């Protein structure tokens, strides 16, 4: 019944947040005042945040290490300040940790490559992009002039040859439109408007003969098309985008968060391509150090000759570091060491399994133990007592993916012979991945073929609202409404008459009058007054003095508690015709403990307490049997509540 709709299961998107835990900055410019305050705050933050304290320790460890050399082949890069060093870590839900010169701007250089690759994938689709740029590591330097001759394409998008070919794939009419597209994308990834360092751009445009040679060779081989100079300009511009270590960490966190910027909540990269981007980063992101980086640090990463590095732990966070001096492979000396320390300290290697699948089915029970909040007459209760075991509920918890879903399916297979209806409750499920959704859809089909029905509660809140009264969609807002629907099905099969609530139940058929003869019934009926209520009417109000006992003749009423001074109502139960309410006050003489609201056009037989007291004097045996019946009904309810509580304690 739930069928393909499982594939549309929607979970709440990450909420946009902007929280920064800042460490000491060493900017020395106009931001000095702010920086002093930040440094002051950071002392306090580091005391209470072990994560920030770790970043600060690692920062302090390498700050005075002046090993490595700044890149000079682009003359403008040679001017970099070798003392600047910043580290930032941004979680996939938007918490920012940063220390040192994490707000200092520098040019992104090759770190633009994975992101432009992502944009090319969006613009041209996977197959076309793969036909133009491969995904094999070269083992050669980033600017080497080597091509995959067999496939007539550059080896991968992380080396210059591949990156220029990738940039050539960016759509748009003319240079300005294409540049605007790239800058817009990068700004979405970073969560702030980014711009270009024109000095660095001009410097590289004037001196980048090797890249120019690569591009023209690619044109010659038919790997890219004209206009070559426009592609080259775009490439030099993308390399000159100004970012900080913090920006890089946000961009990396956006990849960690499946393409949605965790600070702004805006999607910056189409979800299906994020894994493609991360894959090439993992195998080819760190120049000729890529293999060793993957082995030792174990995170998809990319570095640039400007001194930046990004690293991503998918689903968890992104790191951005900046320090201009480079090691022999062209990676930031301090950045590599900071990332290596972080990976070791926090055991970040991607291939270290950290998934504890735990117990996924936290509780399972049958309708015989836990009933819906619908209270029904004795005949219906008897049927549900006999048939309720065919309704099974699994309360699921945690994240659902292949191995956790497999646990659920194992239990379905075991229980299948004994249920007709299976309700899966997703209230505590954090995430349902594509694989779990597909397995659910298959399970649904399989159960349908066997004549069984799969229902879901709390799966997609927006869908649950659209549940038709008959529950035809298979989606229910909560377990209770799913259970109630199943109970209705069982009653419909066994005794459909019991579901005809609009038809008035005669006075003599009230549950509370069980065992009374015709004369006694007539006697009680003589003191009853019949009342009608329209839908929404309050029949009994919490706190009011109680003066009558109500017997529900037709329609439906709900017993509700007022929450937050009446701002919200919590439904305790819903009553069907044949049942009494307002009976507790008859026993204890107290005030009304809850509201009773008519859900539909409702008719009640009302027995005023004053007249019942007169009856108690004139016909004490009739009165005491009436009280006895009320007591029996109350004790049955108490037993059911006990059974439910016991099942909760399991
Ligand atoms: N713009 C630089 C180039 O193509 C980027 C190099 C890099 O960061 O690896 O030479």
Boltz pocket constraint, residues with backbone or C-beta under 6 A from the ligand:
constraints:
  - pocket:
      binder: B
      contacts: [[A, 108], [A, 109], [A, 110], [A, 111], [A, 142], [A, 143], [A, 160], [A, 204], [A, 211], [A, 235], [A, 236], [A, 239], [A, 303], [A, 304], [A, 305], [A, 306]]
      max_distance: 6.0
